């Protein structure tokens, strides 16, 4: 999908906010992708307020420098009158002075600009109609408000005239700001107070500029007084030559390109935040290894509690099966919870060492910490009920079933046999013989019937499985099932986060691709004219790395 810069910024911000909510980005990482300084010179004007032919906005030119180098005096010299405060009080400049044609109306100051510190002076010189001159405060001042004011204005400036003096051209604070902001502007340099300067200082200053990226810097030797031989008129001619629609457009294109590069650099810097694919593949094995060690520890710790729970279950077997008794004591106690918390903490620590974001795992593992005791309770209760409802193993239950059958059927068969003998003897014995079967038959018949009932009854009593052993066996099975379910829950968690990461990574990859294409496409459109090229820092690559 093709994006323009504003769409790309908006989609990047949306992605960063979502990634932060899900825990894939830290707060500072998300902030880097949601806060962009898109301030630019053109934002100070609207089409109806530009006040120049063909809707070309004015060129914004600012004098910048340290305390006492003569910035304000140069602007006053340009205007031919005192419009900027100049003097010996340090810091001299505490406000921003704007000097522009009376037809220009600047009404779009950013909301955070301190309007009370803006001094506006106007002129009616048509030759200077396309330029807004600015005198900026002394940014090397100890007053923090001066530095803040300079930094607020910097993004809204096209050309910076960096003013130094023979005594202060090596100012460290000034160079730090120059290095940080240099690529965003065109630069001219004024070695002011040249009436006190030396050629060696000019050469040394030129070499310093070479080191920060100006191959052939444009430096003018100026003086604060309008006397003697200096190059102030050349400086003004150069600015007038730059005040064309073509140069303004080139500077705007370069500014936009640098903002796109800044976005690309931010995206590249955040690319590793989602963790590597190889690291993510190791997470499942890490959990399984940690959980296996923990289950062994938990099983040993559950041995005595399971004996107690099994005894309780055996004593309340009927009520538990019918669900009329209190539930057996829970196996998952504070000790077990502490062990589970330990394994989740160790798991989080290890994935953190794999440079995988921990926050998404931490949120879901907290839910699993609450769910684990419930899983254990549900599985052990179910296993106990099943074990008490069907005590013993399958062979025992089959044998008891056969014995119960025999306990009923064998006495009935014995009685049937005795009845048959009595019936048969009655009809086959003469009527005169009243003792046709005898006492022996009666005794033996009673004994046979009794034995066919007593033997199965005795076997049933002695072969009945132990309820405690059955409950204990059921508990072990329930604990094992609970461990498996907890492991499956954790693995599903890892799988869901892996899919979530893939979704985030897919959106991020599209943003990266779109930003790279946008930078490369625009880099071919931002060829700068040779005169302007000398005024730009050349150690800033406008192509992708």
C-alpha positions as CSV (number, residue, x, y, z in Angstrom):
1,X,0.0,0.0,0.0
2,X,1.3,3.5,-0.9
3,X,1.5,6.1,1.8
4,X,2.3,9.7,1.9
5,X,4.3,11.0,4.9
6,X,1.3,12.2,7.0
7,X,-0.5,8.8,6.5
8,X,2.7,7.0,7.3
9,X,3.1,9.0,10.6
10,X,-0.5,8.4,11.5
11,X,-0.3,4.6,10.9
12,X,3.0,4.4,12.7
13,X,1.4,6.2,15.7
14,X,-1.6,3.8,15.7
15,X,0.7,0.8,15.5
16,X,2.9,2.1,18.3
17,X,-0.1,2.8,20.6
18,X,-1.5,-0.7,19.9
19,X,1.9,-2.3,20.5
20,X,2.2,-0.4,23.8
21,X,-1.2,-1.5,24.9
22,X,-0.4,-5.1,24.2
23,X,3.0,-4.8,25.8
24,X,5.2,-5.3,22.8
25,X,6.8,-1.8,23.2
26,X,8.0,-0.1,26.3
27,X,6.6,3.4,27.1
28,X,9.8,5.2,25.9
29,X,9.9,3.1,22.6
30,X,6.2,3.9,21.9
31,X,6.8,7.6,22.7
32,X,9.6,7.7,20.1
33,X,7.1,6.6,17.5
34,X,4.1,8.7,18.6
35,X,5.8,12.0,19.1
36,X,7.1,13.7,15.9
37,X,8.2,17.3,15.6
38,X,6.8,18.2,12.2
39,X,7.3,21.9,12.6
40,X,8.4,23.6,9.4
41,X,8.8,27.2,8.1
42,X,5.8,26.8,5.8
43,X,3.5,26.2,8.8
44,X,3.9,29.9,9.8
45,X,1.9,30.9,6.6
46,X,-1.3,30.1,4.9
47,X,-1.8,30.7,1.2
48,X,-3.8,33.9,1.7
49,X,-1.3,35.3,4.2
50,X,1.9,34.8,2.2
51,X,1.7,38.2,0.7
52,X,3.9,37.5,-2.3
53,X,3.4,36.8,-6.0
54,X,2.4,33.3,-7.1
55,X,1.6,32.2,-3.6
56,X,5.3,31.7,-2.8
57,X,5.9,32.1,0.9
58,X,8.8,34.3,2.2
59,X,12.2,32.8,3.0
60,X,12.8,32.7,6.8
61,X,16.4,33.9,7.6
62,X,17.7,34.0,11.2
63,X,20.8,35.4,12.8
64,X,22.0,32.9,15.5
65,X,25.0,33.0,17.7
66,X,26.4,33.3,21.1
67,X,26.4,36.2,23.5
68,X,28.1,39.4,22.4
69,X,29.0,38.3,18.8
70,X,26.9,41.2,17.3
71,X,23.8,39.4,15.9
72,X,21.4,42.2,16.8
73,X,23.8,44.9,15.5
74,X,23.9,43.1,12.1
75,X,20.1,43.1,11.9
76,X,20.0,46.8,12.9
77,X,22.6,47.5,10.2
78,X,20.5,45.7,7.6
79,X,17.4,47.6,8.6
80,X,19.3,50.9,8.8
81,X,17.7,51.6,12.2
82,X,17.6,50.1,15.7
83,X,15.0,47.4,15.7
84,X,16.8,44.7,17.7
85,X,18.1,45.4,21.2
86,X,21.9,45.5,21.3
87,X,24.2,46.4,24.1
88,X,26.7,45.2,26.6
89,X,24.3,43.6,29.1
90,X,24.6,39.8,29.1
91,X,22.7,38.1,27.8
92,X,21.9,40.9,25.4
93,X,19.0,39.3,23.4
94,X,16.1,37.9,25.4
95,X,13.4,38.0,22.7
96,X,12.9,37.2,19.0
97,X,12.9,40.1,16.7
98,X,11.1,39.7,13.3
99,X,11.8,42.2,10.5
100,X,9.7,41.8,7.3
101,X,7.7,43.6,4.6
102,X,4.5,45.3,5.7
103,X,2.5,43.1,3.3
104,X,3.5,39.9,5.1
105,X,1.2,38.8,7.9
106,X,2.4,36.0,10.1
107,X,-0.6,34.8,12.1
108,X,0.1,31.1,12.5
109,X,2.5,31.0,15.4
110,X,2.5,27.6,17.2
111,X,0.4,27.5,20.3
112,X,3.4,27.0,22.6
113,X,5.2,30.1,21.3
114,X,5.6,32.8,23.9
115,X,4.1,35.7,21.9
116,X,5.1,38.2,24.6
117,X,8.8,37.5,23.6
118,X,8.2,38.3,19.9
119,X,9.1,41.8,18.6
120,X,7.9,42.7,15.1
121,X,9.4,45.5,12.9
122,X,8.2,46.1,9.4
123,X,9.5,47.9,6.3
124,X,8.2,48.9,2.8
125,X,11.3,47.9,0.8
126,X,10.0,45.9,-2.2
127,X,13.4,44.3,-2.8
128,X,13.2,42.6,0.6
129,X,9.6,41.6,0.2
130,X,10.4,37.8,0.0
131,X,12.4,37.6,3.2
132,X,11.6,37.5,6.9
133,X,14.7,38.4,9.0
134,X,14.9,37.2,12.5
135,X,17.2,38.0,15.4
136,X,17.3,35.1,17.8
137,X,18.2,35.1,21.5
138,X,21.7,34.2,22.7
139,X,21.3,30.4,23.0
140,X,24.5,30.1,25.0
141,X,23.0,32.1,27.8
142,X,22.6,30.8,31.3
143,X,18.9,31.7,31.0
144,X,17.1,28.4,30.2
145,X,14.2,30.4,28.7
146,X,16.5,31.8,26.0
147,X,17.7,28.3,24.9
148,X,14.1,27.0,24.9
149,X,13.0,30.0,22.7
150,X,15.7,29.2,20.2
151,X,14.8,25.5,20.1
152,X,11.1,26.4,19.5
153,X,12.0,28.6,16.5
154,X,14.7,26.4,14.9
155,X,12.3,24.1,13.0
156,X,10.6,27.2,11.4
157,X,13.8,28.6,9.9
158,X,15.1,28.1,6.3
159,X,18.5,29.8,6.5
160,X,20.6,30.3,9.6
161,X,23.3,32.9,9.6
162,X,25.6,31.6,12.2
163,X,27.4,34.6,13.7
164,X,30.7,34.3,15.5
165,X,33.4,36.7,16.6
166,X,37.2,36.2,16.5
167,X,37.1,35.6,20.3
168,X,34.1,33.2,20.4
169,X,34.1,31.1,17.2
170,X,35.1,28.0,19.2
171,X,32.1,28.2,21.6
172,X,31.3,24.7,22.7
173,X,27.6,25.2,23.3
174,X,27.1,26.7,19.9
175,X,28.8,23.8,18.2
176,X,26.7,21.3,20.0
177,X,23.5,22.9,18.7
178,X,25.0,23.3,15.3
179,X,25.8,19.5,15.1
180,X,22.3,18.6,16.4
181,X,20.3,20.8,14.1
182,X,22.6,21.5,11.2
183,X,21.1,19.2,8.6
184,X,17.7,20.8,8.8
185,X,18.7,24.2,7.5
186,X,20.8,26.0,5.0
187,X,23.7,27.7,6.7
188,X,25.6,30.9,6.1
189,X,28.4,32.1,8.4
190,X,29.4,35.5,9.5
191,X,32.8,36.0,11.1
192,X,31.7,39.3,12.7
193,X,33.9,42.0,14.2
194,X,36.4,41.3,11.5
195,X,38.0,44.6,12.2
196,X,39.6,42.7,15.1
197,X,40.0,39.4,13.4
198,X,43.0,37.6,11.9
199,X,43.4,35.3,8.8
200,X,44.5,32.4,11.0
201,X,41.2,32.5,12.9
202,X,39.3,32.5,9.6
203,X,41.2,29.4,8.4
204,X,40.7,27.6,11.8
205,X,37.0,28.4,11.7
206,X,36.8,27.0,8.1
207,X,38.5,23.8,9.2
208,X,36.0,23.4,12.0
209,X,33.1,23.7,9.6
210,X,34.8,21.1,7.3
211,X,34.8,18.6,10.2
212,X,31.1,18.8,10.8
213,X,30.2,18.3,7.1
214,X,30.5,21.7,5.3
215,X,32.8,20.9,2.4
216,X,33.0,24.5,1.1
217,X,31.2,26.7,3.7
218,X,30.0,30.1,2.8
219,X,31.7,32.5,5.2
220,X,31.4,36.3,5.2
221,X,33.7,38.7,7.1
222,X,31.5,41.4,8.6
223,X,31.7,44.2,11.0
224,X,29.2,45.7,13.3
225,X,29.8,49.2,12.0
226,X,29.0,50.4,8.5
227,X,32.5,51.5,7.8
228,X,35.6,50.0,6.2
229,X,35.9,47.0,3.9
230,X,33.8,44.0,4.9
231,X,31.4,41.5,3.1
232,X,28.1,42.5,4.6
233,X,26.7,43.6,1.3
234,X,27.7,40.2,-0.2
235,X,25.8,38.4,2.6
236,X,22.7,40.4,1.8
237,X,23.0,39.7,-1.9
238,X,23.3,36.0,-1.2
239,X,20.1,36.0,0.9
240,X,18.3,38.0,-1.8
241,X,19.4,35.4,-4.4
242,X,18.0,32.6,-2.2
243,X,14.6,34.3,-1.8
244,X,13.1,32.5,-4.8
245,X,10.2,30.0,-5.1
246,X,12.6,27.4,-6.5
247,X,15.0,27.6,-3.5
248,X,12.2,27.7,-1.0
249,X,10.7,24.6,-2.6
250,X,14.1,22.8,-2.5
251,X,14.5,23.6,1.2
252,X,11.0,22.4,1.9
253,X,11.7,19.1,0.0
254,X,14.9,18.7,1.9
255,X,13.1,19.3,5.2
256,X,10.5,16.8,4.3
257,X,13.1,14.2,3.2
258,X,14.9,14.6,6.5
259,X,11.6,14.1,8.4
260,X,11.1,10.9,6.4
261,X,14.6,9.8,7.2
262,X,14.0,10.5,10.9
263,X,10.9,8.3,10.8
264,X,12.8,5.6,9.0
265,X,15.6,5.7,11.6
266,X,13.1,5.5,14.4
267,X,11.4,2.5,12.8
268,X,14.8,0.8,12.3
269,X,15.7,1.5,15.8
270,X,12.6,-0.1,17.1
271,X,12.7,-3.2,14.8
272,X,14.4,-5.4,17.4
273,X,11.9,-4.6,20.1
274,X,9.6,-7.4,19.0
275,X,12.3,-10.0,19.5
276,X,13.9,-12.3,16.9
277,X,12.1,-15.3,15.3
278,X,14.8,-17.7,16.6
279,X,14.4,-16.5,20.1
280,X,10.6,-16.9,20.0
281,X,11.0,-20.5,18.8
282,X,13.0,-21.3,21.9
283,X,10.2,-20.1,24.3
284,X,8.2,-23.3,24.1
285,X,11.2,-25.4,25.0
286,X,12.1,-23.1,27.8
287,X,8.6,-23.4,29.4
288,X,8.5,-27.2,29.0
289,X,11.9,-27.6,30.7
290,X,11.0,-25.3,33.6
291,X,7.6,-26.9,34.1
292,X,8.9,-30.4,34.0
293,X,11.3,-29.6,36.9
294,X,8.5,-27.9,38.8
295,X,6.0,-30.8,38.4
296,X,8.6,-33.1,39.9
297,X,9.0,-30.8,42.9
298,X,5.2,-30.4,43.3
299,X,4.6,-34.2,43.1
300,X,7.0,-34.7,46.0
301,X,5.4,-32.0,48.0
302,X,1.9,-33.4,47.4
303,X,2.7,-36.9,48.8
304,X,1.6,-36.2,52.4
305,X,-1.3,-33.9,51.6
306,X,-2.7,-36.5,49.2
307,X,-2.7,-39.2,52.0
308,X,-4.7,-36.8,54.1
309,X,-7.2,-36.0,51.3
310,X,-7.5,-39.6,50.4
311,X,-8.4,-40.5,54.0
312,X,-11.0,-37.8,54.2
313,X,-12.4,-39.0,50.9
314,X,-12.6,-42.6,52.0
315,X,-14.4,-41.6,55.2
316,X,-17.0,-39.5,53.3
317,X,-17.1,-41.6,50.1
318,X,-20.9,-41.9,49.8
319,X,-21.5,-38.3,50.6
320,X,-18.8,-37.1,48.1
321,X,-20.2,-39.2,45.3
322,X,-23.7,-37.9,46.0
323,X,-22.3,-34.4,46.5
324,X,-23.9,-34.1,49.9
325,X,-20.6,-33.6,51.9
326,X,-18.1,-30.8,52.0
327,X,-15.4,-30.9,49.3
328,X,-12.1,-32.5,50.3
329,X,-9.3,-30.2,51.4
330,X,-7.5,-28.5,48.5
331,X,-4.1,-29.8,47.5
332,X,-3.0,-26.5,45.9
333,X,-1.9,-24.5,49.0
334,X,0.3,-21.5,49.5
335,X,3.4,-23.6,49.1
336,X,2.3,-24.9,45.7
337,X,1.3,-21.4,44.6
338,X,4.7,-20.1,45.6
339,X,6.4,-22.8,43.5
340,X,4.2,-21.9,40.6
341,X,5.0,-18.2,41.0
342,X,8.7,-19.2,41.0
343,X,8.6,-21.1,37.8
344,X,6.7,-18.3,36.0
345,X,9.2,-15.7,37.3
346,X,12.1,-17.8,36.1
347,X,10.4,-18.2,32.7
348,X,9.9,-14.5,32.4
349,X,13.5,-13.9,33.3
350,X,14.8,-16.3,30.8
351,X,12.7,-14.9,27.9
352,X,13.9,-11.5,28.9
353,X,17.5,-12.8,28.5
354,X,16.4,-13.9,25.0
355,X,15.5,-10.2,24.3
356,X,11.9,-11.0,23.9
357,X,9.3,-8.5,25.3
358,X,8.2,-9.7,28.7
359,X,5.1,-7.6,29.3
360,X,2.7,-9.6,27.0
361,X,3.8,-12.9,28.7
362,X,3.6,-11.3,32.2
363,X,0.0,-10.2,31.7
364,X,-1.3,-13.6,30.6
365,X,0.8,-15.6,33.1
366,X,-0.8,-13.6,35.9
367,X,-4.1,-14.9,34.7
368,X,-2.7,-18.4,34.6
369,X,-1.4,-18.0,38.2
370,X,-5.0,-17.5,39.3
371,X,-6.3,-20.3,37.1
372,X,-3.8,-23.0,38.1
373,X,-5.4,-23.7,41.6
374,X,-8.8,-23.9,40.0
375,X,-7.6,-26.4,37.4
376,X,-6.0,-28.5,40.2
377,X,-9.1,-28.4,42.4
378,X,-11.4,-29.3,39.5
379,X,-9.3,-32.2,38.3
380,X,-8.6,-33.8,41.7
381,X,-12.3,-33.5,42.7
382,X,-13.4,-35.2,39.5
383,X,-10.8,-37.9,39.9
384,X,-11.8,-38.6,43.5
385,X,-15.4,-39.0,42.6
386,X,-14.7,-41.3,39.7
387,X,-12.3,-43.4,41.9
388,X,-14.8,-43.7,44.7
389,X,-17.7,-44.5,42.3
390,X,-15.6,-47.2,40.7
391,X,-13.0,-48.4,43.3
392,X,-10.2,-50.8,42.4
393,X,-9.0,-51.7,39.0
394,X,-10.9,-53.2,36.1
395,X,-10.0,-56.8,37.0
396,X,-11.0,-56.3,40.6
397,X,-14.3,-54.8,39.5
398,X,-15.0,-57.7,37.1
399,X,-14.2,-60.3,39.8
400,X,-16.5,-58.5,42.3
401,X,-19.2,-58.4,39.7
402,X,-19.0,-62.1,39.1
403,X,-18.9,-62.8,42.9
404,X,-22.0,-60.7,43.4
405,X,-23.7,-62.7,40.7
406,X,-22.6,-65.9,42.3
407,X,-23.8,-64.7,45.7
408,X,-27.4,-64.6,44.3
409,X,-27.4,-67.3,41.7
410,X,-25.6,-70.1,43.6
411,X,-28.0,-70.2,46.6
412,X,-30.9,-70.1,44.1
413,X,-29.5,-73.1,42.2
414,X,-28.9,-75.0,45.5
415,X,-32.4,-74.4,46.6
416,X,-33.7,-75.4,43.2
417,X,-31.8,-78.6,43.4
418,X,-33.0,-79.4,46.9
419,X,-36.6,-78.6,45.8
420,X,-36.2,-81.0,42.9
421,X,-34.9,-83.7,45.1
422,X,-37.8,-83.3,47.5
423,X,-40.4,-83.2,44.7
424,X,-38.8,-86.3,43.0
425,X,-38.6,-88.2,46.3
426,X,-42.1,-87.4,47.3
427,X,-43.6,-89.1,44.2
428,X,-41.2,-92.0,44.1
429,X,-41.5,-93.0,47.7
430,X,-44.4,-95.3,48.9
431,X,-47.2,-93.6,50.9
432,X,-46.6,-95.8,53.9
433,X,-43.0,-94.5,54.2
434,X,-43.2,-91.0,55.7
435,X,-39.5,-90.6,56.1
436,X,-38.7,-90.8,52.4
437,X,-35.6,-88.4,52.5
438,X,-34.3,-88.5,56.0
439,X,-32.5,-86.1,58.4
440,X,-29.2,-86.4,56.6
441,X,-30.7,-85.1,53.4
442,X,-32.2,-82.1,55.2
443,X,-28.9,-81.3,57.0
444,X,-26.9,-81.6,53.8
445,X,-29.3,-79.5,51.9
446,X,-29.2,-76.7,54.4
447,X,-25.4,-76.8,54.5
448,X,-25.2,-76.7,50.7
449,X,-27.6,-73.7,50.5
450,X,-25.7,-71.9,53.3
451,X,-22.3,-72.5,51.7
452,X,-23.4,-71.3,48.3
453,X,-24.4,-68.0,49.9
454,X,-21.7,-67.6,52.5
455,X,-18.7,-68.3,50.3
456,X,-19.5,-65.5,47.8
457,X,-20.5,-63.2,50.7
458,X,-17.2,-63.8,52.5
459,X,-15.2,-63.3,49.2
460,X,-17.1,-60.0,48.6
461,X,-16.2,-58.8,52.1
462,X,-12.5,-59.7,51.8
463,X,-12.0,-58.7,48.1
464,X,-13.6,-55.2,48.5
465,X,-10.9,-52.7,47.4
466,X,-9.7,-50.0,49.9
467,X,-11.5,-46.7,49.4
468,X,-8.4,-44.9,50.7
469,X,-6.2,-46.5,48.2
470,X,-8.7,-45.9,45.4
471,X,-9.0,-42.2,46.4
472,X,-5.2,-41.9,46.6
473,X,-4.9,-43.4,43.1
474,X,-7.6,-41.1,41.8
475,X,-5.8,-38.1,43.4
476,X,-2.5,-39.0,41.6
477,X,-4.4,-39.3,38.3
478,X,-6.1,-36.0,38.9
479,X,-2.8,-34.2,39.8
480,X,-1.2,-35.6,36.7
481,X,-4.1,-34.4,34.5
482,X,-4.0,-31.0,36.2
483,X,-0.3,-30.7,35.4
484,X,-0.9,-31.6,31.8
485,X,-3.8,-29.0,31.5
486,X,-1.7,-26.3,33.1
487,X,1.2,-27.0,30.7
488,X,-1.3,-26.9,27.7
489,X,-2.7,-23.6,29.0
490,X,0.8,-22.2,29.1
491,X,1.7,-23.5,25.6
492,X,-1.6,-22.1,24.2
493,X,-0.6,-18.8,25.8
494,X,2.8,-18.9,24.1
495,X,1.1,-19.8,20.8
496,X,-1.4,-17.0,21.0
497,X,1.4,-14.5,21.8
498,X,3.4,-15.8,18.9
499,X,0.5,-15.2,16.6
500,X,-0.1,-11.8,18.1
501,X,3.6,-11.0,17.5
502,X,3.3,-12.1,13.9
503,X,0.4,-9.8,13.4
504,X,2.3,-6.9,14.9
505,X,5.4,-7.7,13.0
506,X,3.4,-7.9,9.7
507,X,2.0,-4.4,10.2
508,X,5.4,-3.1,11.2
509,X,7.1,-4.6,8.1
510,X,4.5,-2.9,5.9
511,X,5.3,0.4,7.6
512,X,9.1,-0.2,7.2
513,X,8.6,-1.1,3.5
514,X,6.4,1.9,2.8
515,X,8.8,4.3,4.6
516,X,11.8,2.9,2.8
517,X,10.1,3.3,-0.6
518,X,9.0,6.8,0.3
519,X,12.5,7.8,1.3
520,X,14.1,6.3,-1.8
521,X,11.4,7.8,-4.1
522,X,11.9,11.3,-2.7
523,X,15.6,11.1,-2.5
524,X,15.7,11.2,-6.3
525,X,13.5,14.3,-6.3
526,X,15.5,16.4,-3.9
527,X,18.5,17.4,-6.0
528,X,19.8,20.7,-4.6
529,X,21.3,23.4,-6.8
530,X,25.0,23.8,-6.5
531,X,25.0,27.3,-4.8
532,X,22.6,26.0,-2.1
533,X,24.6,22.8,-1.8
534,X,27.5,24.7,-0.3
535,X,25.2,25.8,2.5
536,X,24.1,22.3,3.6
537,X,25.8,19.8,5.8
538,X,26.9,17.0,3.6
539,X,27.5,14.3,6.1
540,X,23.7,13.6,6.3
541,X,22.8,10.8,3.9
542,X,19.5,11.3,2.3
543,X,19.3,7.7,1.1
544,X,18.4,4.6,3.1
545,X,21.4,2.9,4.8
